């Protein structure tokens, strides 16, 4: 059943997201062509028009990023709490299974954006060595900071940073989803209570964050990232720090998904 939920989520999301990807990828070579011909044009108005088109490509990139961040939350609201919710909430599937399916598709959406958007930027510049340069820069930087680090340790650090970023994005998204579910646990003033829920979850998260960082400082996980005496970057301490950070964010996201699932199953009031 989870596989069907994932397939259903992909089908319901792919049209606007894929359309944004297609427009961005189609616009990128045009942007490169325009950037190459603009130095050879003497007409001021044509030059201004070309620069406006290049700027439009930049707004397309920005709009795609915003779409990736906003659309999953809007889709969640529409399909669970608005008119579509009368169908979604009567499907013969557990609410928790639907939520897990959404989380998996959220992750796939963010990963696809991390692939497509940088690739479109590479097309717009016709420079595909950016990935190689980024990796070389990372290795050179780590090699400059400390000479006793293996590539495996560096790879672990990169993975942990990426997991921390991804978990942070999911955490922000599901904080909104949980707040919306909290608001719809009430019969009246759903939107106002959703805002109250967002503030409440944010404050709770900040309290846990402060306690979390205090624990890190007390256990020297945070302070050991930079050695006080010699000022050398300690990659092993960084791995510990980002490892604990990623676990904290994952657990917080799991908690929000569980809260959202419980509220949607037991306290749901559709619009």
C-alpha positions as CSV (number, residue, x, y, z in Angstrom):
1,X,0.0,0.0,0.0
2,X,2.9,2.4,0.7
3,X,4.1,1.9,-2.9
4,X,0.6,2.9,-4.2
5,X,0.6,6.0,-1.9
6,X,4.0,7.0,-3.2
7,X,2.9,6.5,-6.8
8,X,-0.3,8.6,-6.1
9,X,1.8,11.4,-4.6
10,X,4.1,11.5,-7.6
11,X,1.2,11.5,-10.0
12,X,-0.4,14.4,-8.2
13,X,2.7,16.5,-8.0
14,X,4.6,15.9,-11.2
15,X,2.7,18.2,-13.5
16,X,3.6,21.7,-12.0
17,X,7.1,20.6,-10.9
18,X,8.0,18.9,-14.2
19,X,6.6,21.9,-16.1
20,X,8.8,24.2,-14.1
21,X,11.8,21.9,-14.8
22,X,11.1,21.9,-18.5
23,X,10.7,25.6,-18.7
24,X,13.9,26.1,-16.8
25,X,15.9,23.6,-18.9
26,X,14.5,25.0,-22.1
27,X,15.3,28.6,-21.1
28,X,18.8,27.9,-20.0
29,X,20.4,27.4,-23.4
30,X,18.6,30.4,-24.6
31,X,20.1,32.4,-21.8
32,X,23.6,31.2,-22.8
33,X,23.0,32.1,-26.4
34,X,21.8,35.6,-25.4
35,X,24.8,36.1,-23.1
36,X,27.1,35.3,-26.0
37,X,25.5,37.6,-28.6
38,X,24.8,40.6,-26.4
39,X,28.4,42.0,-26.6
40,X,28.1,42.1,-30.4
41,X,24.9,44.2,-30.5
42,X,25.2,48.0,-30.7
43,X,21.5,48.7,-30.4
44,X,20.7,49.9,-26.8
45,X,17.1,48.8,-26.8
46,X,17.9,45.3,-28.1
47,X,20.6,45.0,-25.5
48,X,18.3,46.1,-22.7
49,X,15.7,43.6,-24.0
50,X,18.3,40.8,-23.9
51,X,19.4,41.7,-20.4
52,X,15.7,41.6,-19.4
53,X,15.4,38.1,-20.8
54,X,18.5,37.0,-18.9
55,X,17.1,38.5,-15.8
56,X,13.9,36.6,-16.5
57,X,15.9,33.4,-16.5
58,X,17.2,34.3,-13.1
59,X,13.7,34.8,-11.9
60,X,12.8,31.4,-13.4
61,X,15.5,29.8,-11.3
62,X,14.2,31.6,-8.2
63,X,10.6,30.7,-9.0
64,X,11.5,27.1,-9.4
65,X,13.2,27.1,-6.0
66,X,10.1,28.7,-4.4
67,X,7.8,26.2,-6.1
68,X,9.8,23.3,-4.8
69,X,9.6,24.7,-1.3
70,X,6.0,25.9,-1.3
71,X,4.1,23.5,-3.6
72,X,4.3,20.4,-1.3
73,X,2.8,22.3,1.5
74,X,0.0,23.8,-0.7
75,X,-0.6,20.3,-2.1
76,X,-0.9,18.9,1.4
77,X,-3.4,21.6,2.4
78,X,-5.5,21.1,-0.8
79,X,-5.6,17.3,-0.7
80,X,-6.1,16.8,3.0
81,X,-8.1,19.7,4.3
82,X,-10.0,21.3,1.4
83,X,-12.5,19.8,-1.1
84,X,-10.1,17.0,-2.2
85,X,-9.9,15.9,1.4
86,X,-13.3,14.4,1.2
87,X,-11.8,11.8,-1.2
88,X,-8.3,11.6,0.3
89,X,-9.5,10.9,3.8
90,X,-11.9,8.1,2.7
91,X,-9.2,6.1,0.9
92,X,-8.7,2.5,2.3
93,X,-5.3,3.3,3.6
94,X,-3.9,4.3,7.0
95,X,-3.3,8.0,7.6
96,X,0.3,7.2,8.8
97,X,1.0,5.4,5.5
98,X,-0.2,8.4,3.5
99,X,2.1,10.6,5.6
100,X,5.1,8.4,5.1
101,X,4.4,8.3,1.4
102,X,4.3,12.1,1.4
103,X,7.6,12.3,3.2
104,X,9.3,10.0,0.7
105,X,8.0,12.0,-2.2
106,X,9.1,15.2,-0.4
107,X,12.6,13.8,-0.3
108,X,12.5,12.8,-3.9
109,X,11.3,16.3,-4.8
110,X,14.2,18.0,-3.0
111,X,16.7,15.6,-4.6
112,X,15.4,16.2,-8.1
113,X,15.6,19.9,-7.5
114,X,19.2,19.5,-6.3
115,X,20.0,17.8,-9.6
116,X,17.9,19.8,-12.1
117,X,18.5,23.3,-10.9
118,X,22.4,23.2,-10.8
119,X,22.3,21.4,-14.1
120,X,20.2,24.2,-15.6
121,X,22.7,26.7,-14.3
122,X,25.5,24.7,-15.9
123,X,23.6,24.8,-19.2
124,X,23.1,28.6,-18.9
125,X,26.9,29.0,-18.5
126,X,27.9,26.0,-20.7
127,X,30.3,25.0,-18.0
128,X,29.8,21.5,-16.7
129,X,33.0,21.4,-14.7
130,X,31.4,23.0,-11.7
131,X,30.9,19.7,-10.0
132,X,34.5,18.6,-10.5
133,X,35.7,22.0,-9.3
134,X,33.5,21.8,-6.3
135,X,34.8,18.4,-5.3
136,X,38.4,19.5,-5.9
137,X,37.9,22.7,-3.9
138,X,36.5,20.7,-1.0
139,X,39.4,18.3,-1.0
140,X,41.9,21.1,-1.3
141,X,40.2,23.0,1.5
142,X,40.3,20.0,3.8
143,X,43.8,19.2,2.8
144,X,44.8,22.8,3.6
145,X,43.1,22.7,7.0
146,X,44.6,19.4,8.0
147,X,46.9,16.9,6.3
148,X,45.8,13.8,8.2
149,X,42.3,13.3,6.7
150,X,41.2,10.4,4.5
151,X,38.8,10.9,1.6
152,X,36.4,8.6,3.4
153,X,36.2,10.9,6.4
154,X,35.6,13.9,4.0
155,X,32.9,11.9,2.2
156,X,31.2,11.2,5.5
157,X,31.3,14.9,6.4
158,X,29.7,15.8,3.0
159,X,27.0,13.2,3.4
160,X,26.2,14.4,6.9
161,X,26.0,18.0,5.8
162,X,23.7,17.1,3.0
163,X,21.5,15.0,5.3
164,X,21.4,17.9,7.8
165,X,20.3,20.3,5.0
166,X,17.6,17.9,3.7
167,X,16.3,17.1,7.2
168,X,16.2,20.8,7.9
169,X,14.1,21.4,4.8
170,X,11.7,18.6,5.7
171,X,11.5,19.9,9.3
172,X,10.4,23.3,8.1
173,X,7.8,21.8,5.7
174,X,6.3,19.5,8.2
175,X,6.2,22.2,10.9
176,X,3.8,24.0,8.5
177,X,1.9,20.7,7.9
178,X,1.6,20.0,11.6
179,X,0.4,23.6,12.2
180,X,-2.2,23.3,9.5
181,X,-3.4,20.0,11.0
182,X,-3.6,21.6,14.4
183,X,-5.7,24.4,13.1
184,X,-8.1,22.0,11.5
185,X,-8.6,20.2,14.8
186,X,-10.9,23.1,15.6
187,X,-14.4,23.6,14.2
188,X,-14.0,27.4,13.9
189,X,-11.2,29.8,13.1
190,X,-9.1,27.1,11.4
191,X,-6.7,29.5,9.8
192,X,-6.1,31.6,12.9
193,X,-5.5,28.4,14.9
194,X,-3.1,27.2,12.2
195,X,-1.1,30.4,12.8
196,X,-1.2,29.8,16.5
197,X,-0.1,26.2,15.9
198,X,2.8,27.4,13.8
199,X,4.0,29.8,16.5
200,X,3.5,27.1,19.1
201,X,5.5,24.4,17.2
202,X,8.2,27.0,16.4
203,X,8.6,28.0,20.1
204,X,8.7,24.3,21.2
205,X,11.3,23.6,18.5
206,X,13.4,26.6,19.7
207,X,13.3,25.3,23.3
208,X,14.4,21.9,22.2
209,X,17.1,23.5,20.1
210,X,18.5,25.5,23.0
211,X,18.5,22.4,25.2
212,X,20.1,20.4,22.4
213,X,23.0,22.9,21.9
214,X,23.4,23.2,25.7
215,X,23.9,19.4,25.8
216,X,26.4,19.6,22.9
217,X,28.4,22.3,24.7
218,X,28.4,20.3,27.9
219,X,29.7,17.2,26.1
220,X,32.3,19.2,24.2
221,X,30.9,18.0,20.8
222,X,30.3,21.6,19.8
223,X,33.4,23.2,21.2
224,X,35.8,20.5,19.8
225,X,34.9,21.4,16.2
226,X,37.6,24.1,16.4
227,X,40.5,23.2,18.7
228,X,41.0,26.1,21.1
229,X,44.8,25.8,21.4
230,X,46.0,25.3,17.8
231,X,43.0,26.6,15.9
232,X,43.0,23.6,13.5
233,X,39.7,22.3,12.0
234,X,38.8,19.0,13.5
235,X,36.9,17.1,10.9
236,X,36.1,14.2,13.2
237,X,34.5,16.6,15.6
238,X,32.6,18.1,12.7
239,X,31.4,14.7,11.7
240,X,30.1,14.1,15.3
241,X,28.4,17.5,15.3
242,X,26.6,17.1,12.0
243,X,25.8,13.5,12.8
244,X,24.1,14.6,16.0
245,X,22.4,17.5,14.2
246,X,21.0,15.3,11.5
247,X,19.7,12.8,14.1
248,X,18.1,15.7,16.0
249,X,16.4,17.1,12.9
250,X,15.3,13.7,11.7
251,X,13.7,12.9,15.1
252,X,12.0,16.3,15.2
253,X,10.6,15.7,11.7
254,X,9.4,12.2,12.7
255,X,7.7,13.8,15.7
256,X,5.9,16.4,13.5
257,X,4.9,13.7,11.0
258,X,3.5,11.6,13.9
259,X,1.6,14.7,15.3
260,X,0.2,15.5,11.8
261,X,-0.9,12.0,11.3
262,X,-2.6,11.7,14.6
263,X,-4.4,15.1,14.3
264,X,-5.5,14.3,10.7
265,X,-6.9,10.9,11.8
266,X,-8.6,11.8,15.0
267,X,-9.3,15.6,15.0
268,X,-9.9,16.4,11.4
269,X,-12.4,19.2,10.4
270,X,-12.5,19.9,6.7
271,X,-12.9,23.3,5.3
